[in-house]
Structures are given as C-alpha cells and as structure tokens.
C-alpha cells in the first residue's frame, strides 16, 4: 500500500488520502463484501453468546479475584473466557476500605487546593465527535491516592497477569516485558450523587485514522487486510509496540502501548447508574476496519472518523456493534475493570445518579521501547507536578499542597519509571 505516513505526520488532505486508502485496500482484499459478511457473522454470533452469558450469569464480563491472581489460581478455562470476551473485572484488587479512604483523600486533595475555583473546564475536545458528551473527568494526576495505587504490588500483579494473556514473543522478537508495566498517569472521574450525565458514546482509543494508514497497524491487521480473517489474532502483540499515533495539537493522545485500558473503582456502583459498557468481542475491530470499504459509505468518508479524534461507533454505520454493548456488573470500591485496547466501549447516560461514581484510570502498559521513553517523560512531569505529555498542559498541580513527589516512590514505582538503580 502507498498510503502510509510517519508518526510525526498528519495527512494534510484527509479526504484524498481516504479515497486512495480505500482503493488500495479493496484491491488487496478482493471480495470485500464477502469478507465483511464473514466478519459480521462471527461478531454477531459472539455477541449472541455474550448475551446468553449475561442472561445466565447476570453479566457477560468474566470476573476473577485479585487473591486468585496473586496465588496463581486462575484456570485455563477462565483465561480463555477473558480472551474470548476481551474484558475482565478483578474483584478487590484493593480492599474496599482502602479504596474508600483513597476516595476521601482525593476529595481532600481537591478541596485543600481549591480545585473547584481554579478549574477551567475540559482542556481538549478529543471526544467531540461522539454521540454524547465526555463524562466528568478531572485533569488531576499526582495525588497520593493515584500514585499509591499505581505503584502498589497488587496493581503490578494484576497488570502482569493481564499482560501475560498476550502473545508477547514471535519470530525471535520479544515485543514487551510482561512483568513490568510503566506508570501511565491518567485522570480521575468524579460523579456526584443526584447528577444527570450524558455519558460517553461508543468508541475505541489507540488511534482512529491511524488504524488504516500507519505501517505498523497495517502489519497488526495484515490478516484482515489480506482476507485471512480466520487467522487474525487480536492477542498477538507483534508490531503493536511500533505504533505511534499522529500528533494532534493540544488534544489528548496516547504515546504508549496498552495491553488493557482500565480503571479502579473508588466507590460502589450499581447497574443502571451510568456504568461502562463494552462490546465483549475483541475481533470486532475487523468490523470497524472493513465497514468503510462497503459501497454505501461515501468514498471520502470513514464512518465518522476524523483526524485527531477517537474512532466513533454509531447506530448509523455499526448497528450490530451498538446492539452488542454489555454493562459491567455491580462493583465494590477497590474492584478494577479492564478491557483490551481494541475493545469498543462507552459510558451509559444516567439521570439522578444513586451514589457516587468515582474512578481513577490506570491501564496496563508493559515495558517496551516506546513505553520506556514515555516513562522517562512521566518521571520528569512527576518531579515538577506538570501535566503528563499525553494530556493538555493545564498544569494545575505544580504548586499544590500534598502532591505526591518522587521521594515517595517505592521500589515498584521506581522500576515502573525507569529509575531503579
């Protein structure tokens, strides 16, 4: 294919490049309609199976306990279930009391530094092309609560377990080190009782336009783009650590490879209260990649994809996927929630929320060359209290009281930031 760009480039003529890309992919695939039908049958079948699990068990989400992870007691059948669904809830990754204490600590941190009076609102419009608005996410990164969770051994154990679900070695190349995850500081969500929230429309992260155009992604999805979908493995890490998203001005982007996106609950949560939903089929990325190549899509469009935005999933273009969104089960504070980096996800709307809906975002980002480079920049941001490089430089915490500082890093934290001697 000729429609390739370096990581520093953003296509200048988006519509022209889309037309060129579509032409090249159709020629490469051959029977696009037949391939899409094959993919759709697979995805619809898996969604139906997930719905049956939901009816039978109350949730399509696999659930494991952190205690079983730490003891190495996760069965092969359970691992296969996680691989099939692309998501998992880890019960009591931290104790409920500890998570609730972190939540109170976070509230004190915000109040003691007058966050409500200085907050200027969202620093980017990264989610602006989705059906609903972004949730209540605050650009806070360096609280003691967040850093304590990120560098805790219990978090490291969970991340290692998740990383090892992937095929991280192939062809003589070790794509990442599964037992060390870097600290990837992300924000917090605080949703108050009684609030009405529009939620967040269905989407995927880790690149939108990039998933069609970047050479590394073309390698990742080569089995799809060469009409060999039956050989595609969404858990093969080959070439994923070589992906570098396009620069997109001041908007949020991700400079690291995440095996799983995730968050840790700081409050108890009940179904129907604006919870996370996913399409629990990691192969559904093939549907998203092939859908724009069908004849009913305008030749210069990609089903809503726009430069510098997340990859949207909509009723108009992806009705089977929207119908497949499955809620997480009821959660306790201290549970952690994880989903494969390709998995479609959304946050449901809620009216008059009952109870809090607070989380801190912590993914699994295993050690590799690109992640190590970002970890070095994280260490610098931690030292000054600046916003991390992947996020708008709002820098609220530079002069804040009680901010976590490098001298409080433990051995796990230093290793995760490349500071271990």
C-alpha positions in Angstrom: 0.0 0.0 0.0 1.2 3.5 -0.7 -1.0 5.5 1.7 1.5 5.4 4.6 2.7 8.2 6.9 5.4 8.7 9.5 4.4 9.1 13.2 5.0 12.8 13.0 2.8 13.4 10.0 -0.9 14.1 9.9 -2.4 13.7 6.5 -3.0 17.2 5.0 -5.7 16.2 2.6 -7.8 13.8 4.7 -10.5 13.1 2.1 -7.9 12.5 -0.7 -6.0 10.1 1.5 -9.1 8.2 2.4 -10.0 7.7 -1.2 -6.5 6.4 -2.0 -6.5 4.1 1.0 -9.9 2.6 0.2 -8.8 1.9 -3.4 -5.6 0.2 -2.3 -7.4 -1.9 0.4 -10.2 -3.1 -1.9 -7.6 -4.2 -4.5 -5.7 -6.0 -1.8 -8.7 -7.7 -0.2 -10.6 -8.7 -3.3 -14.0 -9.7 -2.2 -14.7 -7.0 0.4 -18.4 -7.7 0.7 -17.8 -11.5 1.3 -15.1 -10.8 3.9 -17.3 -8.3 5.7 -20.2 -10.8 5.8 -17.8 -13.4 7.3 -16.7 -10.9 9.9 -20.2 -9.8 10.7 -21.4 -13.4 11.2 -18.6 -14.1 13.6 -19.2 -10.9 15.6 -23.0 -11.3 15.7 -22.5 -14.9 16.9 -20.2 -13.8 19.7 -22.5 -11.0 20.8 -25.3 -13.5 21.0 -23.2 -15.8 23.1 -22.3 -12.9 25.4 -26.0 -12.0 25.7 -26.7 -15.6 26.8 -23.9 -15.4 29.4 -25.5 -12.1 30.6 -28.9 -13.7 30.9 -27.5 -16.7 32.7 -24.9 -15.1 35.0 -26.0 -11.5 35.3 -23.1 -10.2 33.2 -21.1 -11.2 30.1 -17.9 -9.9 31.9 -15.5 -12.6 33.2 -14.7 -12.0 36.9 -11.7 -13.1 38.9 -10.4 -12.2 42.4 -7.1 -10.5 43.0 -6.4 -13.1 45.6 -6.6 -15.8 43.0 -4.3 -13.8 40.7 -1.8 -13.4 43.4 -1.9 -17.1 44.2 -1.7 -18.1 40.6 -5.1 -19.9 40.8 -6.7 -18.6 37.6 -7.7 -21.6 35.5 -7.0 -22.0 31.8 -10.8 -22.0 31.2 -11.1 -18.6 32.9 -8.2 -17.3 30.9 -9.8 -18.5 27.7 -13.0 -16.8 28.7 -11.2 -13.5 29.2 -9.5 -13.9 25.8 -12.9 -14.5 24.2 -14.6 -11.5 25.8 -11.6 -9.1 25.8 -12.5 -7.8 29.2 -12.4 -8.7 32.9 -13.4 -7.4 36.4 -10.8 -8.1 39.1 -12.6 -8.2 42.4 -11.0 -6.5 45.3 -7.8 -5.5 43.5 -7.6 -3.4 46.6 -9.7 -3.7 49.8 -12.9 -1.7 49.8 -11.9 0.2 52.9 -8.6 1.2 51.3 -10.3 2.4 48.1 -12.9 4.4 50.0 -10.0 6.0 52.0 -8.3 6.9 48.7 -11.6 8.5 47.5 -11.8 10.7 50.6 -8.1 11.5 50.3 -8.7 12.6 46.7 -11.6 14.8 47.8 -9.4 16.4 50.4 -6.7 16.9 47.9 -9.1 18.7 45.5 -10.7 20.8 48.3 -7.4 21.8 50.0 -6.2 23.1 46.7 -9.4 24.9 45.7 -9.8 22.9 42.6 -13.4 24.0 42.0 -12.4 27.6 41.9 -9.5 27.2 39.6 -10.8 24.5 37.2 -11.2 25.9 33.7 -13.1 23.0 32.2 -12.0 20.4 29.7 -8.7 21.2 28.1 -9.4 19.4 24.8 -12.3 18.2 22.6 -10.9 14.8 21.9 -14.4 13.2 22.4 -16.2 15.9 20.5 -17.2 13.6 17.6 -19.1 11.1 19.8 -22.8 10.9 20.2 -22.7 12.1 23.8 -20.5 14.4 25.9 -17.5 13.3 27.9 -18.0 12.2 31.4 -16.9 14.2 34.5 -13.2 13.7 34.1 -10.8 16.0 36.0 -7.2 16.6 34.9 -5.6 15.5 38.1 -2.6 13.2 38.0 -0.3 13.4 41.1 -2.4 12.8 44.2 -1.1 10.5 46.8 -4.1 8.2 46.2 -3.5 7.8 42.5 0.2 7.2 42.8 -0.2 4.8 45.7 -2.5 2.6 43.6 -0.2 2.9 40.5 2.9 1.7 42.3 1.2 -0.9 44.6 2.3 -4.5 44.3 -1.3 -5.6 43.9 -1.6 -3.5 40.8 1.6 -4.9 39.4 0.4 -8.4 40.0 -2.8 -7.7 38.1 -1.0 -6.0 35.2 1.4 -8.9 34.9 -1.4 -11.4 34.8 -3.2 -9.3 32.1 0.0 -8.8 30.0 0.7 -12.5 30.0 -2.6 -13.2 28.3 -1.0 -11.7 25.2 1.5 -13.4 22.8 4.4 -11.1 23.5 7.1 -13.1 21.7 7.2 -14.1 18.0 9.7 -14.5 15.2 12.6 -14.1 17.7 11.3 -10.7 18.8 10.1 -10.0 22.4 7.6 -7.3 21.9 7.3 -6.3 25.5 8.3 -7.4 29.0 5.1 -8.7 30.7 6.1 -8.4 34.3 6.9 -4.7 34.3 4.3 -2.1 33.5 5.2 1.6 33.3 3.3 4.1 35.3 0.9 5.8 32.9 -0.7 8.7 34.8 -4.2 9.4 33.7 -7.0 11.4 35.2 -9.9 10.8 37.6 -13.7 10.7 37.2 -15.8 12.1 40.0 -19.6 11.9 39.5 -21.8 13.1 42.4 -25.0 11.6 43.6 -28.1 13.1 42.0 -26.2 14.1 38.9 -27.5 13.7 35.3 -24.8 12.7 32.8 -25.0 12.2 29.1 -22.3 9.5 29.3 -19.9 8.9 26.5 -20.7 7.5 23.1 -19.3 4.2 21.9 -15.7 4.4 20.6 -12.2 2.9 20.6 -9.0 4.6 21.6 -5.4 4.0 20.5 -5.8 5.6 17.1 -8.6 6.2 14.6 -7.3 7.2 11.2 -4.0 5.6 12.2 -5.6 2.1 12.2 -5.9 2.2 8.4 -2.9 4.3 7.5 0.1 3.6 9.8 2.6 1.0 8.5 2.7 -0.7 11.9 -1.0 -1.0 12.1 -1.1 -2.5 8.6 1.2 -5.2 10.0 -1.0 -5.7 13.1 -4.1 -6.0 10.9 -2.5 -7.7 7.9 -4.6 -10.9 8.2 -7.8 -8.7 8.0 -6.5 -6.6 5.1 -5.4 -9.7 3.2 -8.7 -11.5 3.5 -7.5 -14.1 6.1 -9.8 -13.1 8.9 -9.9 -16.7 10.3 -6.1 -16.3 11.0 -6.4 -12.9 12.8 -5.4 -13.0 16.5 -6.2 -9.8 18.4 -3.9 -11.0 21.2 -0.8 -11.1 19.1 1.4 -8.2 20.2 3.6 -8.3 17.0 4.1 -4.7 15.7 1.7 -3.1 18.2 4.6 -1.6 20.1 5.8 0.1 16.9 2.6 2.1 16.5 2.9 5.9 17.0 -0.3 7.9 16.8 -0.4 11.1 14.8 0.3 14.3 16.6 -3.0 16.2 17.1 -2.2 19.6 18.5 -3.3 20.1 22.1 -5.8 17.1 22.2 -5.3 14.0 24.2 -3.4 11.2 22.6 -1.7 8.0 23.8 2.0 7.6 23.4 2.2 4.2 24.9 1.1 0.6 24.0 -1.6 -0.5 26.5 -2.5 -4.2 26.6 -5.6 -3.2 28.5 -7.2 0.0 29.4 -8.6 0.1 32.9 -9.8 1.9 35.9 -10.1 1.2 39.6 -13.4 1.9 41.4 -13.3 4.4 44.3 -17.0 3.9 45.1 -19.6 1.2 44.9 -21.5 1.1 41.7 -24.8 -0.5 40.6 -26.2 -1.4 37.2 -28.2 1.3 35.5 -26.1 4.1 37.1 -24.1 5.3 34.1 -21.7 2.4 34.0 -19.1 1.3 31.5 -20.3 -0.9 28.6 -18.2 -2.8 26.1 -18.7 -4.9 23.0 -17.2 -8.1 24.5 -15.6 -9.3 21.3 -12.0 -8.2 20.6 -12.3 -9.3 17.0 -14.9 -6.6 16.4 -12.1 -4.3 15.3 -12.3 -6.1 11.9 -15.9 -4.9 11.5 -14.8 -1.3 12.1 -11.9 -1.6 9.7 -13.9 -3.1 6.9 -17.2 -1.2 7.2 -15.9 2.0 5.4 -14.9 -0.1 2.4 -18.5 -1.1 1.6 -20.3 0.7 -1.2 -22.9 2.5 0.9 -20.2 4.7 2.5 -19.2 7.9 0.7 -15.9 7.4 -0.9 -14.1 10.1 1.1 -15.5 9.1 4.5 -14.6 6.5 7.2 -17.9 6.2 9.0 -17.4 9.2 11.2 -13.6 9.1 11.7 -11.9 12.4 11.8 -8.3 13.4 12.3 -7.3 13.9 15.9 -10.5 12.3 17.3 -11.3 8.9 18.8 -12.8 6.2 16.5 -16.6 6.5 16.8 -19.0 3.6 16.7 -22.5 4.6 15.7 -26.0 3.2 15.1 -25.8 4.6 11.6 -22.8 2.6 10.5 -22.3 -0.1 13.1 -25.8 -1.2 14.4 -24.8 -4.8 15.2 -21.9 -3.4 17.4 -24.1 -0.9 19.2 -26.6 -3.7 19.9 -23.7 -5.7 21.5 -22.8 -3.2 24.2 -22.8 -5.1 27.6 -22.6 -3.4 31.0 -20.1 -4.2 33.7 -21.7 -5.9 36.7 -22.2 -4.3 40.1 -18.9 -3.2 41.6 -17.4 -2.5 45.0 -14.9 0.1 45.7 -11.5 -1.5 45.2 -12.5 -3.6 42.2 -10.6 -2.9 38.9 -12.1 -3.1 35.4 -10.0 -3.9 32.3 -10.7 -4.1 28.5 -8.5 -5.0 25.5 -7.1 -1.9 23.8 -9.2 -2.7 20.6 -12.4 -3.2 22.5 -15.3 -0.9 21.8 -16.5 0.9 24.9 -19.0 3.5 26.1 -20.3 5.1 29.3 -24.1 4.9 29.7 -26.1 8.0 30.5 -27.7 8.4 33.9 -30.4 10.6 35.4 -30.4 11.3 39.1 -27.5 9.0 39.9 -27.8 7.0 43.1 -24.5 7.1 44.9 -21.1 8.2 43.8 -19.4 7.1 40.5 -15.7 7.7 41.1 -12.8 6.0 39.4 -9.1 6.5 38.8 -7.8 5.5 35.4 -4.9 3.0 35.5 -4.1 0.9 32.4 -1.6 -2.0 31.8 1.2 -0.6 29.7 4.0 -3.2 29.6 7.7 -2.2 29.3 8.9 -1.8 25.8 11.0 0.8 24.0 8.2 3.2 23.3 6.7 2.8 26.8 10.1 3.3 28.4 10.6 6.5 26.5 7.3 7.8 27.8 8.0 6.7 31.3 11.1 8.9 31.3 8.9 11.9 30.5 6.5 10.9 33.2 9.3 10.9 35.8 10.1 14.5 34.7 6.5 15.6 35.0 6.2 13.9 38.4 9.2 15.9 39.7 7.5 19.2 38.7 3.8 18.4 39.1 3.2 19.2 35.4 0.5 17.5 33.4 1.9 14.4 31.6 2.9 14.8 28.0 -0.1 12.9 26.5 -2.6 15.4 28.0 -3.2 19.1 27.6 -0.6 21.1 29.6 -3.0 22.5 32.2 -0.5 22.0 35.0 -2.9 22.6 37.8 -0.8 20.7 40.4 2.6 22.4 40.1 2.1 24.4 43.3 -0.4 22.2 45.0 -0.1 21.1 48.6 0.2 17.4 49.4 1.2 16.5 45.9 2.9 13.1 45.5 6.7 13.7 45.0 9.5 11.4 43.7 10.9 10.7 47.1 7.7 8.8 47.9 8.2 6.3 45.1 8.7 2.7 46.3 10.8 0.1 44.5 7.9 -0.9 42.2 7.3 2.8 41.3 10.9 3.5 40.6 11.2 0.4 38.4 8.0 1.5 36.6 9.5 4.9 35.8 12.9 3.5 34.8 14.5 4.9 37.9 15.6 1.7 39.6 19.4 1.6 40.2 
